[in-house]
C-alpha cells in the first residue's frame, strides 16, 4: 500500500486551506523501460475530500500529473477540530484514505 498522505488543514477567517502531498508513482503508460517495453499505466484517477460529512472537493487526474502529486484547495464552512478526509483511487483499483484535523 502507498505511504500515508501528508495533509495539513488550517482555518483562516471563514476559509479552510487544505494542502495534500500524495505518494504515488503516477506512471502515464507512455514511458519505456531499459529493454524498450512500455511501462504500464498506473496513476491516481479520482480524488475526493470531505469535511463534516460534506464533499468539499472532487477531482479527476490523468497520467499527465507528476509523481507524488501536491494538491492545495480552499473551502468555506470548516471549523477548528473538524476532520478533513481525503481519498484517492488509482487506475489499478488501489485506494488510500487519510485524514487530518483542521487547525
C-alpha positions as CSV (number, residue, x, y, z in Angstrom):
1,X,0.0,0.0,0.0
2,X,1.1,3.6,-0.6
3,X,2.7,5.8,2.0
4,X,0.3,7.9,4.0
5,X,-0.7,11.3,2.6
6,X,0.6,14.4,4.3
7,X,-2.4,16.5,4.9
8,X,-2.4,20.0,6.5
9,X,-5.7,21.9,7.1
10,X,-5.7,25.4,8.5
11,X,-8.6,27.8,9.2
12,X,-8.2,31.5,8.5
13,X,-11.3,33.6,9.0
14,X,-14.2,31.6,7.4
15,X,-11.9,29.8,4.9
16,X,-10.1,26.5,5.3
17,X,-6.9,25.9,3.3
18,X,-6.0,22.2,2.7
19,X,-2.7,21.0,1.4
20,X,-2.2,17.4,0.5
21,X,1.0,15.6,-0.6
22,X,0.2,12.2,-2.1
23,X,2.8,9.4,-2.5
24,X,2.3,7.7,-5.9
25,X,4.4,6.7,-8.9
26,X,2.0,8.2,-11.4
27,X,3.1,6.2,-14.5
28,X,1.4,7.6,-17.6
29,X,1.7,4.4,-19.7
30,X,3.8,6.0,-22.4
31,X,7.3,5.6,-21.0
32,X,9.6,2.6,-21.9
33,X,11.9,0.7,-19.6
34,X,15.5,-0.1,-20.3
35,X,14.5,-3.1,-22.6
36,X,12.2,-0.9,-24.6
37,X,8.9,-2.3,-23.3
38,X,6.1,0.1,-22.3
39,X,5.7,0.6,-18.6
40,X,2.0,0.0,-17.8
41,X,-0.1,3.0,-16.8
42,X,-0.6,3.4,-13.0
43,X,-1.9,6.8,-11.9
44,X,-4.4,8.3,-9.5
45,X,-7.7,8.7,-11.2
46,X,-10.1,10.1,-8.7
47,X,-9.7,12.3,-5.6
48,X,-12.4,13.2,-3.1
49,X,-12.2,15.3,0.0
50,X,-14.9,15.6,2.7
51,X,-15.3,17.6,5.8
52,X,-18.1,17.2,8.4
53,X,-19.8,14.7,6.0
54,X,-19.9,17.1,3.1
55,X,-17.9,16.7,-0.1
56,X,-15.6,19.8,-0.5
57,X,-13.6,18.6,-3.5
58,X,-13.9,16.1,-6.3
59,X,-11.1,15.9,-8.9
60,X,-10.2,13.6,-11.8
61,X,-6.5,13.1,-12.5
62,X,-4.8,11.6,-15.6
63,X,-1.4,10.2,-16.4
64,X,-0.1,13.7,-17.1
65,X,0.1,14.5,-13.4
66,X,3.6,14.3,-11.9
67,X,4.9,11.7,-9.5
68,X,3.9,12.3,-5.8
69,X,1.2,15.0,-6.6
70,X,0.7,18.0,-4.4
71,X,-2.9,19.4,-4.2
72,X,-4.0,22.6,-2.5
73,X,-7.6,23.8,-2.2
74,X,-9.8,26.1,-0.1
75,X,-13.4,25.7,1.1
76,X,-15.7,27.6,3.4
77,X,-17.7,26.1,6.3
78,X,-14.9,24.3,8.2
79,X,-14.4,24.7,11.9
80,X,-11.3,24.0,14.1
81,X,-11.1,20.4,15.1
82,X,-13.3,19.2,12.1
83,X,-11.7,16.3,10.2
84,X,-10.8,16.6,6.5
85,X,-10.8,13.2,4.9
86,X,-9.0,12.7,1.5
87,X,-9.4,9.6,-0.5
88,X,-7.8,8.7,-3.9
89,X,-8.4,5.7,-6.2
90,X,-5.9,4.8,-8.9
91,X,-6.1,3.1,-12.3
92,X,-5.3,-0.3,-10.8
93,X,-8.2,-0.1,-8.3
94,X,-6.0,0.6,-5.3
95,X,-7.1,3.3,-2.9
96,X,-5.9,5.3,0.0
97,X,-7.8,7.3,2.7
98,X,-6.2,9.6,5.2
99,X,-7.5,12.4,7.4
100,X,-6.3,15.4,9.4
101,X,-8.0,17.8,11.8
102,X,-8.4,21.5,10.9
103,X,-6.1,23.6,13.0
